[in-house]
Each structure stands twice: as structure tokens, then as C-alpha cells.
């Protein structure tokens, strides 16, 4: 039984010197593929190099996370297109999007930060459209604005995934109406996440993808600990019960969905 972690962050493991054992744990757990996700220029090259070294196991994306958007965002993004001309190319643009959760509560202070985030998001969506690549979206406390920007961008919604989907059926229905999808983390295993489980069931199996978002959001029974790709099967096993599907069959469905989405 094989799984693919559609969204993880490997740079921290590499910097701490624990990546070899993390990859060993992952292989032992039956996680045969990893998509390591870009968030800023510091991890783009790291992820590129990991994908080059472990070409059959690790794929990567590049993108400027909204929490890294500041007044210099245009300078950061100047280097982004160069990765798509390299031999080891990113498989998607991401994670990009909008995150209003940590912005100042005072709208006067928050407004220019929101404007920068939306401009950087728009810029990267245009690149994804030009290249015909999938888009990995980070969306927190900004669902309506995220959807509006994607609608306006002309990016094909079938190429869009809202990673770490933590909203409910209403938001999922809006994605589905457009042809987009959500990907689910360990949050779906939390006792207080009934709305997320309802959203997963509403979306169904046709586009279902799962992720660890490691080192964050470890699933039950590891909640509160550092997460890693080896924990992905725990999310899969939980969802097999939610969907009433045999675990091995579900693993095959999710793996095919992920390979198809990233064109692997």
C-alpha cells in the first residue's frame, strides 16, 4: 500500500540534520512520494536540490507564502520564473494565497498588508496561468477574497487545490462549483473538526487528496507533536472509516488523484 504526501515542508528537517531518518520513517510507513512546498526564496533552492537528489521520491513547488509578503515581494518574485527553466522543474506554483489571520485588527493598518498579499497572489497566479501549472493555495480567514482573485486570474479551477482545507461544506461547495478541490491534513482527525469531515464527504473521492503539512498539524494520535510524512497513513486510515472504504482501495484513489493533479 502506497501513499503520497501532497504537501509537506522538508527544509526544517534538513536544517536540523534529521532528514535522513525522516525519509526512512516515511518509506517504512509506505509513503512513496513527497511534494515539498515552497514558501519563500530560502526554501526554493533547498527544495530544488532535494528533488534533484531524490528525483523518484521528492517533487517540489515554488511560491511566496502570504505571510512572507512584505514591501519587497516584487524583488523576491523576480527569481521565481528561473526555476521553471531548470532541468529539475517545480510541479506547481505554491503555496500562494491570502492569510488575514495574523494581520492587525485595525483595518487602517491591515489594508496595505492585504493589498500587498493580493498583488503578490495575483502576480503568481498569472505565472501559473502562463505556464499551465497547478496552484497550491494557502487561505486563512480570506476565503472570499481568495476565490475572487482566482476567478479573476483566468487560472483553470481544475488546477487549483486549497491545501489544509479547514472550512466547511459551504466553502467546499463553492470550490466544487468552480471545479477546484480541497486537500485534507490531520485536522480532519480532530474531534472538533466535524465541519471539515462534512466538507471531505461532500467533495467525495474523485478529487480527494491528503497531506501532512509537516512539521505542523500532526494527526491523532500524534496531535501536539512534530508532524512528519510517516504519519500520513494515519490520516488515510481515519478517512477510510469516514468514507466507508477499504484502506488499500482509498490509498490507491488518493495516490492517483495526487499524481493526476501534479501531472506526475
C-alpha positions, 0 to 999 in steps of 0.5 A: 500500500502506497501513499503520497504526501501532497504537501509537506515542508522538508527544509526544517528537517534538513536544517536540523540534520534529521532528514535522513531518518525522516525519509526512512520513517516515511518509506517504512510507513509506505509513503512513496512520494513527497511534494515539498512546498515552497514558501519563500526564496530560502526554501526554493533552492533547498527544495530544488536540490532535494528533488534533484537528489531524490528525483523518484521520491521528492517533487517540489513547488515554488511560491511566496507564502502570504505571510512572507509578503512584505514591501519587497515581494516584487524583488523576491518574485523576480527569481521565481520564473528561473526555476521553471527553466531548470532541468529539475522543474517545480510541479506547481506554483505554491503555496500562494494565497491570502492569510488575514489571520495574523494581520492587525485588527485595525483595518487602517493598518491591515489594508496595505498588508492585504493589498500587498498579499493580493498583488503578490497572489495575483502576480503568481497566479498569472505565472501559473496561468502562463505556464499551465501549472497547478496552484497550491493555495494557502487561505486563512480567514480570506476565503472570499477574497481568495476565490475572487482573485482566482476567478479573476486570474483566468487560472483553470479551477481544475488546477487549483487545490486549497491545501489544509482545507479547514472550512466547511461544506459551504466553502467546499461547495463553492470550490466544487462549483468552480471545479477546484478541490480541497486537500485534507491534513490531520485536522480532519482527525480532530474531534472538533473538526466535524465541519471539515469531515462534512466538507471531505464527504461532500467533495467525495473521492474523485478529487480527494487528496491528503497531506501532512503539512509537516512539521505542523498539524500532526494527526491523532494520535500524534496531535501536539507533536512534530508532524512528519510524512510517516504519519500520513497513513494515519490520516488515510486510515481515519478517512477510510472509516469516514468514507466507508472504504477499504484502506488499500482501495482509498490509498490507491484513489488518493495516490492517483488523484495526487499524481493526476493533479501534479501531472506526475 
